[in-house]
């Protein structure tokens, strides 16, 4: 479900992930709501997948609407690493 090179944004509540999806899709950004990958953990169970090329724009949009603080993970060679 998450390809190498993709990013995953994890939020700590279902409310925040649903709001983020709505805001990002309104900006016409290529995001997809997915279950949190097994290798990662989250209380809410849902995450947003997007290409690495959109990372800066997504962080900007989320910050503008008060949703900063999401954990963003990048998948490379089958392994996830947290992007600071």
C-alpha positions as CSV (number, residue, x, y, z in Angstrom):
1,X,0.0,0.0,0.0
2,X,3.0,2.3,0.6
3,X,5.6,2.3,-2.1
4,X,9.3,3.1,-1.7
5,X,9.7,6.8,-2.0
6,X,6.3,7.6,-0.5
7,X,5.7,9.4,2.8
8,X,3.1,8.7,5.5
9,X,1.8,11.4,7.9
10,X,0.5,10.0,11.2
11,X,-1.8,11.9,13.5
12,X,-2.7,11.1,17.1
13,X,-6.5,11.4,16.7
14,X,-9.0,10.4,14.1
15,X,-10.4,13.9,14.1
16,X,-7.0,15.4,13.1
17,X,-6.4,12.9,10.3
18,X,-9.8,13.4,8.9
19,X,-9.5,17.2,9.0
20,X,-6.0,16.9,7.4
21,X,-7.4,14.8,4.6
22,X,-10.2,17.3,3.9
23,X,-7.9,20.3,3.9
24,X,-5.2,18.6,1.7
25,X,-7.7,17.4,-0.8
26,X,-9.3,20.9,-1.0
27,X,-5.8,22.1,-2.0
28,X,-5.9,19.4,-4.8
29,X,-2.9,17.6,-3.4
30,X,-2.4,14.0,-4.3
31,X,-3.0,12.4,-0.9
32,X,-4.7,9.1,0.1
33,X,-6.1,8.1,3.5
34,X,-4.7,4.6,4.4
35,X,-4.5,2.3,7.4
36,X,-1.3,3.0,9.4
37,X,1.4,0.6,8.1
38,X,2.1,-2.3,10.5
39,X,5.7,-1.2,11.0
40,X,4.5,2.1,12.5
41,X,2.1,2.7,15.3
42,X,-0.7,5.2,15.9
43,X,-3.6,5.4,18.3
44,X,-6.1,6.4,15.5
45,X,-5.1,3.7,13.0
46,X,-5.3,6.0,9.9
47,X,-2.6,7.9,8.1
48,X,-2.2,10.0,5.0
49,X,0.1,8.8,2.1
50,X,1.7,11.2,-0.3
51,X,4.8,11.4,-2.5
52,X,8.0,12.9,-1.0
53,X,7.9,15.7,-3.6
54,X,4.8,17.1,-1.8
55,X,6.3,17.1,1.7
56,X,7.1,20.8,2.0
57,X,3.7,21.9,0.6
58,X,1.8,19.4,2.9
59,X,3.7,20.6,6.0
60,X,2.9,24.2,5.0
61,X,-0.8,23.6,4.5
62,X,-1.1,21.6,7.8
63,X,0.7,24.3,9.7
64,X,-1.6,27.0,8.2
65,X,-4.7,25.2,9.6
66,X,-3.2,24.3,13.0
67,X,-2.4,20.7,12.3
68,X,1.3,20.9,12.7
69,X,3.0,18.1,14.7
70,X,2.1,15.2,12.5
71,X,4.8,12.5,12.3
72,X,6.0,12.2,8.8
73,X,7.7,8.9,7.8
74,X,9.5,8.2,4.5
75,X,9.7,4.7,3.2
76,X,12.9,3.7,1.4
77,X,14.2,0.2,0.7
78,X,11.3,-1.2,2.7
79,X,12.2,0.7,5.8
80,X,10.5,3.7,7.4
81,X,12.5,6.7,8.8
82,X,11.1,9.7,10.6
83,X,11.6,12.9,8.8
84,X,12.3,15.8,11.3
